[in-house]
Amino acid sequence: MLAKTMHGLEDVLAKELRQLGAMNIKPVKRGVTFEGDLGFLYKANLWLRTALRILVPIGNFKVRNEDEIYKRVKEMPWEDHFDVDKTIMVNATIFSEKFTHSLFIAQKVKDAIVDRFRERTGHRPSVDTQNPDIRIDIYIHNENVIMSLDSSGHSLHRRGYRCQADVAPINEVLAAGILKLIDWKGMAHMIDPMCGSGTFLIEAALIAHNIPPGVFRKDFAFKNWKNYDAELHDFLFEKALEKEKNFYYTIQGFDMDNRVLAKAEENIENALMTDQISTSQADFMEFETDQEIKKPGIIVFNPPYGVKFEANIPELYNGIGNTLKHKFPGYTAWMITSSAEGLKHVGLKPSKKIKLYNAKLESWLVRYDLYEGSRKRKGSE
Ligand SMILES: C[S@@+](CC[C@H](N)C(=O)[O-])C[C@H]1O[C@@H](n2cnc3c(N)ncnc32)[C@H](O)[C@@H]1O
């Protein structure tokens, strides 16, 4: 099988797969291949925090032209995989000099499947490009073809807790990937000072409580397959719920915009995390707490980059640096940003810098160790 992910999260996903019990794990570009049985496929869809979708290969062959693709696809026993009343969609990914038009190839594959059903049953499956029951994937590298069924359906970042957000949320898979990269296990207090719709807060709480990210999601494409084993799926779901752990620290979100905080609160409620996560309005530039900040603590956030949100980047990042330095001694702060200019104005030296992509934007996940008292004293004596 192939679990797809984002650039930079391959090793994190491989580790997740190892911990879940996959066999023969191999990281590839923006994905990880592995082996497992049907139960493992259900577990992977339920538990993997950094996978976008999981493909199950069902055919592997070589072709020289488009007609051969049609012929080979038509020979495959599609009726063994799904019924004719299911809606279908074909996705084509092509790395080949010979084949260049992915839409045309997708069309050919769709025609082959539809023609096979029509010839055998007198009926044909309908196409639905928005919400298909069955997603079919063709991957061509030069002349080599891999046909797969997509077991997930909608991308797995759609956890099922998010209300319609008109803010610029970070993708759930990226947020979870960052939390995994920084080794968040729920052994400290967590703050997101610019929490927006609350993605880091919720993903952090799910990890801290060992709750699978797919627990709120009803739709998985594998449920529309002929081999769907509802009893096995229900059993694995119930088993997953038993693995919940206690979490003894706090998770707090702040944002200066009350409108986005309302979305965060709705999402937190949907994720059944209102007892675990608190949110309040605060401008990070003038951050004040009436209590002493709780320790040990960790800060994770993605500030505006100046792309979707207009911002005075030098002033914003300079303010971020000042607040971190003066208000959070003893904390470790992790920030992801695509603003190279912003990073120059923080005024703190990152102790770690990891390159990632936020959507298509090249970004850096940077770590700041915020020392108690003067660093000079610590370092030079
Ligand atoms: C890129 S968004 C964060 C998105 C968030 N991670 C999510 O998943 O929805 C940046 C957020 O920073 C907030 N923000 C900008 N300047 C701020 C400041 N000075 N203090 C607090 N929040 C601020 C914005 O209101 C916005 O919600």
Ligand as a Chemical Component Dictionary entry (heavy atoms), coordinates in Angstrom:
data_LIG
# 
_chem_comp.id                   LIG 
_chem_comp.type                 NON-POLYMER 
_chem_comp.pdbx_formal_charge   0 
_chem_comp.three_letter_code    LIG 
# 
loop_
_chem_comp_atom.comp_id 
_chem_comp_atom.atom_id 
_chem_comp_atom.alt_atom_id 
_chem_comp_atom.type_symbol 
_chem_comp_atom.charge 
_chem_comp_atom.model_Cartn_x 
_chem_comp_atom.model_Cartn_y 
_chem_comp_atom.model_Cartn_z 
_chem_comp_atom.pdbx_ordinal 
LIG C1  C1  C 0  -2.130 31.959 9.919  1  
LIG S1  S1  S 1  -3.352 32.247 11.094 2  
LIG C2  C2  C 0  -3.208 30.869 12.186 3  
LIG C3  C3  C 0  -4.091 29.761 11.749 4  
LIG C4  C4  C 0  -4.266 28.683 12.786 5  
LIG N1  N1  N 0  -3.060 27.930 13.029 6  
LIG C5  C5  C 0  -5.395 27.744 12.350 7  
LIG O1  O1  O 0  -5.158 26.556 12.186 8  
LIG O2  O2  O -1 -6.508 28.212 12.113 9  
LIG C6  C6  C 0  -2.657 33.528 12.032 10 
LIG C7  C7  C 0  -3.531 33.990 13.193 11 
LIG O3  O3  O 0  -2.787 34.951 13.931 12 
LIG C8  C8  C 0  -3.703 35.871 14.477 13 
LIG N2  N2  N 0  -2.911 37.056 14.867 14 
LIG C9  C9  C 0  -2.271 37.926 14.059 15 
LIG N3  N3  N 0  -1.616 38.849 14.795 16 
LIG C10 C10 C 0  -1.838 38.532 16.097 17 
LIG C11 C11 C 0  -1.435 39.090 17.322 18 
LIG N4  N4  N 0  -0.681 40.193 17.376 19 
LIG N5  N5  N 0  -1.821 38.512 18.475 20 
LIG C12 C12 C 0  -2.613 37.407 18.461 21 
LIG N6  N6  N 0  -3.052 36.836 17.310 22 
LIG C13 C13 C 0  -2.668 37.397 16.148 23 
LIG C14 C14 C 0  -4.706 36.088 13.366 24 
LIG O4  O4  O 0  -5.919 36.591 13.893 25 
LIG C15 C15 C 0  -4.829 34.682 12.786 26 
LIG O5  O5  O 0  -5.917 33.987 13.350 27 
# 
loop_
_chem_comp_bond.comp_id 
_chem_comp_bond.atom_id_1 
_chem_comp_bond.atom_id_2 
_chem_comp_bond.value_order 
_chem_comp_bond.pdbx_ordinal 
LIG C1  S1  SING 1  
LIG S1  C2  SING 2  
LIG S1  C6  SING 3  
LIG C2  C3  SING 4  
LIG C3  C4  SING 5  
LIG C4  N1  SING 6  
LIG C4  C5  SING 7  
LIG C5  O1  DOUB 8  
LIG C5  O2  SING 9  
LIG C6  C7  SING 10 
LIG C7  O3  SING 11 
LIG C7  C15 SING 12 
LIG O3  C8  SING 13 
LIG C8  N2  SING 14 
LIG C8  C14 SING 15 
LIG N2  C9  SING 16 
LIG N2  C13 SING 17 
LIG C9  N3  DOUB 18 
LIG N3  C10 SING 19 
LIG C10 C11 SING 20 
LIG C10 C13 DOUB 21 
LIG C11 N4  SING 22 
LIG C11 N5  DOUB 23 
LIG N5  C12 SING 24 
LIG C12 N6  DOUB 25 
LIG N6  C13 SING 26 
LIG C14 O4  SING 27 
LIG C14 C15 SING 28 
LIG C15 O5  SING 29 
# 
